Amino acid sequence: MLDLSEKLEKLRITLFDQRSTLRAASSACGVARATLQRRVKGGQVVAHISNVKPLLTD
């Protein structure tokens, strides 16, 4: 059985579309959604934001 740190490490190798939401990320790594939410809120797991649209400049 994997411990929590090993399960969270699986998030690094998971594809982005499989971890785009908290629910998808929790099912991809096998951690409960509430546990993952606490880790994000506590700063142990950092949310990644990608820019879909470039900045509009003149």
N, C-alpha and C positions, 0 to 999 in steps of 0.2 A: 504494500500500500504506500502511495506517495504521500509525503508530508506536504504541508501548505506551501512552503517555499518552492518545492519542486513543481507543484501544480501551477503556481504563479509564474514560474520560469517558462512554462509551456506557452504563455501568452506572447513571449518574444518571437517564437517561431511560427505562431499562428498567422494565417493570411489576414490582411487588413479587413476584408469584407466579412470575415468570420468573427471579428472582434470590434466591429464598428459601434455596436451598442453594448450596454452593460449586460443585458440578458444574453446576447450572442457570445460575449466574451466569457461569461460564467459557464455557459454550456460547453464552450470549446476547451476550457482548461479543467473543468470538473470541480469548480469551486462554487459554493452557494452565492447567489446574487447579493445577498445582504452582507456577506463576508467581503466580497469584492468591493462593494460600495464603501464599507468601513475603511478598507485599505486605500481607496482613492481619496476619501475624505481626510484620512490621516497622512496622506502624502507618500505612502509606501509604494503605491502604483500611480504613475503619472498619466493623465489623460493626454492623448496625442491629437492635435488638431491639424488637419491639412487644409490648405486654401484651395477651394475649388475655382474661384474666380480671381484673376489677378487684380491688383490695385489699379484703379483708373487714374491716370495722370495725364496732364496736358503738356 
